[in-house]
């Protein structure tokens, strides 16, 4: 399966531009990742590493939602879930 970007005229207005195509900002929290997990997700979904990074940063399409779900399933976490205890 390959990721395909939809030209501007076929996608709703208000997305962000990337190479004359709109990438929809889904408004989700970023998922923390490393290079190895990005390569693994790109290989398993048959898309580019750039598309995986966009998905993990909360931008993309239906494929991005599937990538995010798989990333959480393999152990990656969303940014902001860490609990911090301040000791005085």
C-alpha angles and dihedrals in degrees: 000000000000127000114239126194118222117228118249095258093060099047131071118266122256101055125124122262124245121167092339091308128101120241111198115232105223094193094231128140117268119257115226111236145168130218095259094054091048091053092047093050092046091051094047094048096038095235137112126281088241091060090051092050090050090051093048090049091056101260130113143051141292089304088055090056090053091048090051092050092050091047091055090045092056091052108269115138136216117251113257098034093102115110114220125198116198114210117202 
